[in-house]
Every structure is written in structure tokens, then in C-alpha cells.
Amino acid sequence: MPPLVSTQTLTSDKNRILPRMRSKYPIVAASHFFQPWCLATSLFFFVLYLWTFLPAISFAGEAFPRYPVIENNVRFWEKIYHQYSTSQAVVHDSYDLSKIYAVLPIIDQRIPGAAKINAPIFKAVKKKYARILDELARGVTPRSDEGKRIAAMFRNDKPKRLQEAATSIRIQIGQKERFLEGFIRSGAYLADIRKIFRDHGLPEDLAYLPHVESSFNLKAYSKFGASGIWQFTRDTGRQFLTINYEIDERQDPILASRAAAQFLKKNHQLLGSWPLALTAYNYGPAGMLRAQKAHTTYEKIFSSYDQGYFKFASRNFYSEFLAALSVAKKLEKDPSLSLHRPAQVMTITLPGYIAVDDICNYFNVTPDTIKTLNPALRSSVLLGEKHVPKGYTLRLPHSRQQKKLLATLPQHLYHKNQKPTKFYRVRSGDTAGKIAIAHGVSLKALMQANKLDDRASVLVGQNLRIPERNTKNRQAEIQNISSTQQKRTVPAINMPSVSSKQQTVPLLIKTKKKEATWKSVQKARGVILGELSVRPALDNSNMQGTITILPEESVELLANWLQISDKSLRTLNKLPPDHLLQADERIQIPLTNVSASEFEEKRFDFHLETEEDFYSAFKIVGVKVYEVSKGDTIWEICRNKFDLPFWLLKKYNANLDFSNLRSSQQLTIPIVKAI
């Protein structure tokens, strides 16, 4: 087994252990080392002691220490994962997780509509305990049994602590069923993941971290774009994985586990301990470096650090890992549980581009089988809009017959180049029907490719993806479009303009349910991106252009598309090394290595990928109006108040200047619901 701690950790362990050794074992006391007659004997026993006991202390006990200061938190999460059901809500204090006010029966959160039913219950119970705590803070003697019980919890606390507790009541839904489901799923991957960590010289138990991140759900996707069982964001994932419109290796549990091993190893080398390295997985290595500089040790950071986004989730991340590790190991001892088994596969690294349909036909497998064995392949590949990329390692079902077929795979099935992405920017007067005819595709295919509503509504400025042309039924499709387009499609709708001076919001109407919704029938369900086009430079040179920055774009990303260095792009625009691009910022781009159309295709694919991933997991069910408060920032509004990605908020407030938010300014907030 490879060592589980670094040399630095081993040295610190010796410094801590030796004083205890010297008091307990006189033979290694300092004075003995100066006696010639026992020097050799002393050294012998000293080395023997280290060889016998120190590895057990350092490697087994110190890789993931369970500090006393986090013991209550670890026990809390053990109960959440193993005792409390998804139909139970635990009402507790955010800072001291041993203080549990109540455990409520609720509608199972996994049932559709449960969140809406449970919401008023949660609101009422928070209000109830906040009132009790507030009264206790003001010195009011409790009369009810419930009040006396809460008072007993805070018997030795000062009024200030009670006041803090009144504003830090939190509700945690039990995860027993969810954790068990994840444990069963983990059987298909855990042995391989443990080997990956072992091969990287890391603690194998790190393989249990996906229980915290995703419950080993391959389809896990957050509003902010974290994807797969390891919940890599695109920015972090790109450091270790391939992420584009054809493949997203974050979705592949094995490929993503290799990336996680690299990332965690890097964190450990940077921070020197696993509690810090694991917390950095959630909070970010740069943030943990700042915390370490301020408070030195994990225990002090846990107890005292409260800067930036180091809130409840980051503070509890290591405790959750320890709890998940403990619960999973207990479940492993249950012989009644039947875990998923790894798939038996064979692989081929593709020497060229190839269509999924050709793979399915040749090997007599279904697209579902290809998707199951190759979760990194995106829908664009599975639907035939893109080829499986050259160099991709394709997994196929293992059998003698398949092995023979693999050995004789015809070379003519390969293509030299990837299929280009076709898209069209909607102009005034366009209809979906007209666009479909112009590009030789069916109206139905166009609607499906862009998630248009039943009326096939399109908006001026909207970028539509043009699906693959079906030449077999070309004439019938055109006739069908011509006869139905007036019934089924409407002219392109101009987006309600928003004057930056007026600071108003798109027109809202009230439905029968009295919920605010966009008057536009599109409701932003399709892919409505900002301005993507490259404008020619002022000198009309074809070698340079200007673009308006969109959310999620960075210098590094643009430089990659342009096939230039980050430094070159910064130099061209006189950007400081630490400058982060902001939405609506205008910059110049060189077109020496790629054409404007090639750049636009990569850019379109990137934003299309972002939106398709989001809409595969969430839907917009309405909108509401929010009035900006003094001190609000766009990140505070997105992250803390509404839990929304910035690009989505930008979409609904396209003409507002988010770098200059003003008090009383109104924003349109989309209401998001998980599918």
C-alpha cells in the first residue's frame, strides 16, 4: 500500500509523538543517547519502535483525522445518511449541529410537487423556533415545555449566541434512501476508482467522496454547471478532462475519477493535509490557502474562519466525507445488499471520426447501449449531429463475436473531419417554417433541436441550431412545412426592449394562477444566446474582429478557440494578468489562426452546451420581479438569493448593465424547477 501521508505530515507526527515516547519509554530518552554503552541498543529500539508503531499511527489514523471539534458534525451527517428518511426534515442550528430542535414528518422530497407542499411547513417551523430563541435572548422565561427544552440546550450560552441562533435555523432533509441508492450504484465503479487512487499513491478511501457530491448519480447536474459523480465545474474540469460539444468526460465516472485523483493530489501537495485538501475540493484551493494563512490548521479554520463563500457547505464538507465513509463501510458489511456490477467491455481508440449510427449498425447494438457504456458522449453525437471524435476510446459490449467484428472494422466508416455545427440567427420577419424550408429540414426536427414551443415561436436575435438534413423525405417535408407553417408557426417576436436609463423589466402579465410570466410564448425555453457574431475591425482587416463578452467566457477560453496564447490576447487588449472578463465587455480578437466562422462555431457550441445541459435537468416555470437592494451584487443575487447561474439571469435581463446595479432597479427572475 502506498503511503497515505506526505513526508511533511510524517515529520510533524514524529515531532508530536516523540515527546510522549520519551516519557513512556526511558530507553529512548535523550540522556541515553549520550551513553556510549547503550547508544547502539537505543538506536535499535528507537528504529524498531518507529517501524512497528509509527506507520499505524500516521497512515491509519492521520490521513483522515476525526478531530473532537467536528465530532458533533460528523455524527449529525451519519444520522442524515443512515437514520433520517427523505420524508423527514431535521430542524437544527447551523453552527452547532448537536442542537436539533425538531424532526418533522414531511412529504418525501423526491415526489413531484413535494417541495411546494413542504415549503410553508418549513417557513412556519423556522418562525416558531426563531421566536422562542429571540424571547430567550431577551431574557423571557419560557413557559411551554418546548421553550424549556430549547432553553436547556443553550443553558450556558450568552444572549448574543441565542440571537445568532435565532437567525441561523436550518432544515436538512434526511438522505437515508438516497444514500442507499447511491451505495448500490457505486458497486459498478468503486473497485476501479479505488485502484485509480491507489495508482496515484493516494488514500483509496477518497473513492467514497462521490457519496457526498452526487450519490454516484452519473446524471447529477447543478444549476451552476457542476456535472457527473465528482461534480466538476467546467472551469475546473477543463484542467484535467476534455469538455466540448461532442464529449464531456465529467460524465464518465472512470475518466472523471482520474481527474479527481489528480485534482485532490494537487490540493494535498498545496495544502499539506487531507482535511484541507478535501475542503478545497468544495471551496477551492485558492480560498483554502487564504484560510490556512489566516488560521494555520484545519481545526482553527473550522472554528473561526468565515470569509467569502466559506459558509455552511464548505465548513461541513470534510465532516460529510467522514460520515459518508463511515456509513458506506457499515453498509458494505450487510450481506443482504446486492450492488451493481461493473460492465464487461472492450475498447477501441478511434483512428478517425465515426457516426454512432454506423457503430450501432456494424456491431448490432442500440444507441442506448452506446450511451450507457460511453456516458461521456453528448446528445449531439448520439443524435447524429456530430461524429464520435477521432482519438476517443470507445467502449463496446464484450463478447467473442464483437471481438471479431472489432478486428475487421471497415476503414471506410471513418471520416477525416468532424461535422460542422450549423446555426442560424433569427431575423425580423422569420418564422420557424421559413427557416426550416431554407435549410432543408423538417419543422418538427427544427423544433426538437431547439426545444421550441407548440407554436414554434422564435425570437429576433435567437440562434437556432439547424439539425441534420434528412434527404430521404426531402420533398414530403417541404410540402408538409408549406401546408402547416401558417397554422403552427408565428413570426419572430422582438424581445421586449429594456432601456438602461429606464431600468424596467420585460413586459409581465398575470395568469389565472396570478403567477408572473413572460408575455413571450417562448419563456426562454430555447437556446437564446446573446450576440455571437464577430464584427470586423475598424480597418476592415479580415485578420481581426471585435466581440462582446458573454457570461461564462474567459481569456483562457477565447484564446483556446482562437488557437493563440492567453498572453497574446491580453497583450492585444492591454489587459492586466489578473483581469477577469466581464459580460458585455468588448474586446478585439485576432483571426490569424482561425476564421471568423470557425471561431463562431466553437463559441456557439460552447454556449449551446451550457444551455442544453441546464435544460436537461431544469425547467423554467415562470418569472418574478426582484427590486435591487442597497449593497447587492450580481453574484450575491445569483448565488445566495436565487441560486441561479449568471448567464440565465442575464438572458432574462439582456439589456441591463449588471456591473452598475442600482438600488430599486428591477430584475426579472426566472423561477427554476428541477425536472
Backbone hydrogen bonds, N-H to C=O, Kabsch-Sander energy under -0.5 kcal/mol:
donor,donor_aa,acceptor,acceptor_aa,energy
10,L,6,S,-2.3
11,T,7,T,-2.5
12,S,8,Q,-2.0
13,D,9,T,-2.1
14,K,10,L,-2.0
15,N,11,T,-2.2
16,R,12,S,-1.4
17,I,13,D,-2.5
18,L,14,K,-2.9
20,R,16,R,-0.5
20,R,17,I,-0.5
21,M,17,I,-2.2
22,R,18,L,-2.7
23,S,19,P,-1.4
24,K,20,R,-1.7
25,Y,21,M,-3.9
28,V,25,Y,-2.0
29,A,26,P,-2.1
32,H,29,A,-1.2
33,F,29,A,-0.7
33,F,30,A,-1.1
34,F,31,S,-1.2
35,Q,32,H,-1.7
38,C,35,Q,-1.6
39,L,35,Q,-0.8
39,L,36,P,-0.8
40,A,36,P,-0.5
42,S,38,C,-3.1
43,L,39,L,-2.7
44,F,40,A,-2.2
45,F,41,T,-2.4
46,F,42,S,-2.4
47,V,43,L,-2.6
48,L,44,F,-2.4
49,Y,45,F,-2.5
50,L,46,F,-2.3
51,W,47,V,-2.7
52,T,48,L,-2.2
53,F,49,Y,-3.2
54,L,49,Y,-0.9
54,L,50,L,-0.6
57,I,53,F,-2.0
58,S,54,L,-3.2
59,F,55,P,-2.4
60,A,55,P,-0.8
60,A,56,A,-0.8
61,G,56,A,-0.8
61,G,57,I,-0.8
62,E,58,S,-1.4
63,A,59,F,-0.6
67,Y,65,P,-0.9
70,I,67,Y,-1.4
71,E,68,P,-1.1
74,V,70,I,-2.6
75,R,71,E,-2.4
76,F,72,N,-2.0
77,W,73,N,-2.3
78,E,74,V,-2.1
79,K,75,R,-1.9
80,I,76,F,-2.0
81,Y,77,W,-2.4
82,H,78,E,-1.8
83,Q,79,K,-2.6
84,Y,79,K,-2.9
88,Q,85,S,-1.6
89,A,104,L,-2.5
90,V,172,Q,-3.1
91,V,89,A,-0.6
91,V,102,A,-3.1
92,H,90,V,-0.6
92,H,170,R,-2.9
93,D,96,D,-0.5
93,D,99,K,-2.0
94,S,168,S,-2.1
97,L,95,Y,-0.6
99,K,96,D,-1.9
100,I,98,S,-1.1
101,Y,91,V,-2.2
101,Y,99,K,-0.6
102,A,91,V,-1.4
104,L,89,A,-3.0
106,I,87,S,-2.4
109,Q,86,T,-1.5
111,I,108,D,-2.2
114,A,111,I,-2.3
117,I,113,G,-1.4
118,N,114,A,-2.9
119,A,115,A,-1.8
121,I,117,I,-0.5
122,F,118,N,-2.4
123,K,119,A,-2.3
124,A,120,P,-2.1
125,V,121,I,-2.3
126,K,122,F,-2.1
127,K,123,K,-1.9
128,K,124,A,-2.1
129,Y,125,V,-2.1
130,A,126,K,-2.2
131,R,127,K,-1.9
132,I,128,K,-1.8
133,L,129,Y,-2.4
134,D,130,A,-2.2
135,E,131,R,-2.3
136,L,132,I,-2.1
137,A,133,L,-2.2
138,R,134,D,-1.4
139,G,136,L,-1.3
140,V,135,E,-2.6
148,K,144,S,-2.2
149,R,145,D,-2.1
150,I,146,E,-2.2
151,A,147,G,-2.3
152,A,148,K,-1.9
153,M,149,R,-1.2
154,F,150,I,-1.1
155,R,152,A,-1.2
157,D,154,F,-1.8
161,R,158,K,-0.7
162,L,158,K,-1.6
163,Q,159,P,-2.4
164,E,160,K,-2.1
165,A,161,R,-2.3
166,A,162,L,-1.8
167,T,163,Q,-0.7
167,T,164,E,-0.9
168,S,165,A,-1.1
170,R,92,H,-2.9
172,Q,90,V,-2.5
174,G,85,S,-0.8
174,G,88,Q,-2.5
175,Q,80,I,-2.7
176,K,84,Y,-2.3
179,F,175,Q,-3.3
180,L,176,K,-2.2
181,E,177,E,-2.4
182,G,178,R,-2.1
183,F,179,F,-2.5
184,I,180,L,-2.2
185,R,181,E,-2.2
186,S,182,G,-2.2
187,G,183,F,-0.6
187,G,184,I,-0.9
188,A,185,R,-1.8
189,Y,186,S,-1.8
190,L,186,S,-3.1
193,I,189,Y,-2.4
194,R,190,L,-2.8
195,K,191,A,-1.8
196,I,192,D,-2.0
197,F,193,I,-2.1
198,R,194,R,-2.3
199,D,195,K,-2.9
200,H,196,I,-1.2
201,G,198,R,-1.6
202,L,197,F,-2.9
206,L,203,P,-1.7
207,A,204,E,-2.3
208,Y,205,D,-1.8
209,L,206,L,-1.9
211,H,208,Y,-1.8
212,V,209,L,-1.8
213,E,209,L,-1.7
214,S,210,P,-2.9
215,S,210,P,-1.9
216,F,210,P,-1.0
217,N,214,S,-1.0
218,L,216,F,-0.8
220,A,217,N,-1.7
222,S,226,A,-2.3
225,G,222,S,-1.9
227,S,232,F,-2.3
228,G,220,A,-1.9
231,Q,228,G,-1.1
232,F,227,S,-1.5
237,G,233,T,-2.8
238,R,234,R,-2.2
239,Q,236,T,-1.4
240,F,237,G,-1.7
241,L,237,G,-2.7
243,I,241,L,-0.6
244,N,247,I,-3.0
248,D,376,A,-3.0
249,E,242,T,-2.4
251,Q,248,D,-2.0
252,D,249,E,-0.9
256,A,252,D,-2.9
257,S,253,P,-1.1
258,R,254,I,-1.7
259,A,255,L,-1.6
260,A,256,A,-2.5
261,A,257,S,-2.4
262,Q,258,R,-1.9
263,F,259,A,-2.6
264,L,260,A,-3.0
265,K,261,A,-2.2
266,K,262,Q,-2.2
267,N,263,F,-2.3
268,H,264,L,-2.5
269,Q,265,K,-2.3
270,L,266,K,-1.8
271,L,267,N,-2.6
272,G,268,H,-2.8
277,A,273,S,-2.4
278,L,274,W,-3.0
279,T,275,P,-1.7
280,A,276,L,-2.2
281,Y,277,A,-0.8
281,Y,278,L,-0.6
282,N,278,L,-0.8
282,N,279,T,-0.8
283,Y,279,T,-3.0
284,G,280,A,-2.1
288,M,284,G,-2.0
289,L,285,P,-2.0
290,R,286,A,-1.7
291,A,287,G,-2.2
292,Q,288,M,-3.0
293,K,289,L,-2.3
294,A,290,R,-1.8
295,H,291,A,-2.5
296,T,292,Q,-2.7
297,T,295,H,-2.6
301,I,297,T,-2.2
302,F,298,Y,-3.1
303,S,299,E,-1.9
304,S,300,K,-2.5
305,Y,300,K,-0.5
305,Y,301,I,-1.9
310,F,307,Q,-2.4
311,K,309,Y,-2.0
315,R,311,K,-2.7
316,N,312,F,-1.8
317,F,313,A,-0.6
317,F,314,S,-0.8
318,Y,314,S,-0.5
320,E,316,N,-2.6
321,F,317,F,-2.0
322,L,318,Y,-2.3
323,A,319,S,-2.2
324,A,320,E,-2.9
325,L,321,F,-2.7
326,S,322,L,-2.1
327,V,323,A,-2.7
328,A,324,A,-2.7
329,K,325,L,-1.9
330,K,326,S,-1.6
331,L,327,V,-2.3
332,E,328,A,-1.7
333,K,329,K,-0.5
333,K,330,K,-1.1
334,D,331,L,-1.9
337,L,334,D,-1.4
339,L,337,L,-0.6
340,H,184,I,-2.5
345,V,343,A,-0.7
346,M,396,L,-2.3
348,I,394,L,-1.8
350,L,348,I,-0.7
350,L,392,Y,-2.6
353,Y,415,H,-2.3
354,I,388,V,-1.6
359,I,355,A,-1.7
360,C,356,V,-2.9
361,N,357,D,-2.5
362,Y,358,D,-2.3
363,F,359,I,-2.6
364,N,360,C,-1.0
365,V,360,C,-1.5
370,I,366,T,-1.9
371,K,367,P,-2.6
372,T,368,D,-2.7
373,L,369,T,-2.4
374,N,370,I,-1.5
377,L,374,N,-2.1
378,R,246,E,-2.6
381,V,378,R,-1.1
382,L,378,R,-1.9
383,L,379,S,-2.6
384,G,381,V,-1.1
385,E,380,S,-1.6
386,K,380,S,-1.9
388,V,354,I,-3.4
391,G,350,L,-2.6
392,Y,389,P,-1.6
394,L,348,I,-2.9
394,L,392,Y,-1.0
396,L,346,M,-2.8
398,H,344,Q,-2.0
399,S,397,P,-0.5
403,K,399,S,-2.1
404,K,400,R,-2.0
405,L,401,Q,-2.3
406,L,402,Q,-2.6
407,A,403,K,-1.5
408,T,404,K,-0.9
408,T,405,L,-0.7
409,L,406,L,-1.1
413,L,410,P,-1.1
414,Y,411,Q,-1.6
415,H,353,Y,-3.2
423,F,421,T,-0.5
424,Y,464,L,-2.6
426,V,424,Y,-0.6
426,V,462,Q,-3.0
430,D,427,R,-1.9
432,A,456,A,-0.6
435,I,431,T,-2.3
436,A,432,A,-2.4
437,I,433,G,-2.3
438,A,434,K,-2.5
439,H,435,I,-1.5
440,G,437,I,-1.1
441,V,436,A,-2.4
446,L,442,S,-2.1
447,M,443,L,-2.6
448,Q,444,K,-2.6
449,A,445,A,-2.5
450,N,446,L,-1.2
451,K,447,M,-0.7
451,K,448,Q,-0.6
452,L,447,M,-2.1
456,A,453,D,-2.0
460,V,493,I,-1.8
461,G,426,V,-2.4
462,Q,459,L,-2.5
463,N,527,V,-0.6
464,L,424,Y,-3.3
464,L,462,Q,-0.7
466,I,422,K,-3.2
471,T,469,R,-0.8
474,R,471,T,-1.2
477,E,473,N,-2.5
478,I,474,R,-2.1
479,Q,475,Q,-2.3
480,N,476,A,-2.3
481,I,477,E,-2.8
482,S,478,I,-2.7
483,S,479,Q,-1.9
484,T,480,N,-1.3
485,Q,481,I,-2.4
487,K,484,T,-0.7
488,R,484,T,-2.6
489,T,485,Q,-2.3
492,A,430,D,-2.4
493,I,458,V,-2.7
503,Q,499,S,-2.2
504,T,499,S,-0.6
509,I,517,T,-1.5
511,T,515,E,-1.1
514,K,511,T,-1.9
517,T,509,I,-1.4
519,K,507,L,-1.2
523,K,520,S,-0.7
525,R,522,Q,-1.8
528,I,526,G,-1.2
529,L,527,V,-0.7
535,R,533,S,-0.6
535,R,546,T,-2.5
537,A,541,S,-0.8
537,A,544,Q,-1.4
540,N,537,A,-2.2
544,Q,541,S,-0.8
545,G,589,I,-2.4
546,T,535,R,-2.4
547,I,587,I,-2.3
549,I,547,I,-0.5
549,I,585,E,-3.4
553,E,550,L,-1.7
558,L,554,S,-2.5
559,A,555,V,-2.6
560,N,556,E,-1.7
561,W,557,L,-2.0
562,L,558,L,-2.2
563,Q,559,A,-0.8
563,Q,560,N,-0.6
564,I,559,A,-2.2
569,L,565,S,-1.6
570,R,566,D,-2.3
571,T,567,K,-2.7
572,L,568,S,-2.3
573,N,569,L,-1.5
574,K,570,R,-0.5
574,K,571,T,-0.9
575,L,570,R,-2.7
579,H,576,P,-1.8
584,D,549,I,-3.0
585,E,582,Q,-2.0
587,I,547,I,-2.0
589,I,545,G,-3.1
591,L,543,M,-3.3
599,F,595,S,-2.3
600,E,596,A,-2.5
601,E,597,S,-2.1
602,K,598,E,-1.9
603,R,599,F,-2.4
604,F,600,E,-2.8
605,D,601,E,-2.6
606,F,602,K,-2.0
607,H,603,R,-2.0
608,L,604,F,-2.7
609,E,605,D,-2.7
610,T,606,F,-1.8
611,E,607,H,-2.1
612,E,608,L,-2.9
613,D,609,E,-2.3
614,F,610,T,-1.8
615,Y,611,E,-2.8
616,S,612,E,-1.1
617,A,613,D,-0.6
617,A,614,F,-1.4
618,F,614,F,-2.3
619,K,673,K,-2.6
621,V,619,K,-0.6
621,V,671,I,-2.6
622,G,671,I,-0.6
623,V,516,A,-2.5
624,K,669,I,-2.1
626,Y,667,L,-2.6
628,V,626,Y,-0.6
628,V,665,Q,-3.5
632,D,629,S,-1.9
637,I,633,T,-2.4
638,C,634,I,-2.5
639,R,635,W,-2.7
640,N,635,W,-0.6
640,N,636,E,-1.2
641,K,636,E,-1.7
642,F,637,I,-1.6
644,L,638,C,-2.5
648,L,645,P,-0.5
649,L,645,P,-1.7
650,K,646,F,-2.9
651,K,647,W,-1.7
652,Y,648,L,-1.4
653,N,649,L,-0.7
653,N,650,K,-0.8
654,A,651,K,-0.7
656,L,653,N,-1.8
658,F,656,L,-1.0
660,N,657,D,-1.3
661,L,658,F,-0.6
664,S,628,V,-3.1
665,Q,662,R,-2.0
666,Q,503,Q,-0.9
667,L,626,Y,-2.9
669,I,624,K,-3.7
669,I,667,L,-0.6
671,I,622,G,-3.5
672,V,670,P,-0.7
673,K,619,K,-2.6
675,I,617,A,-2.9
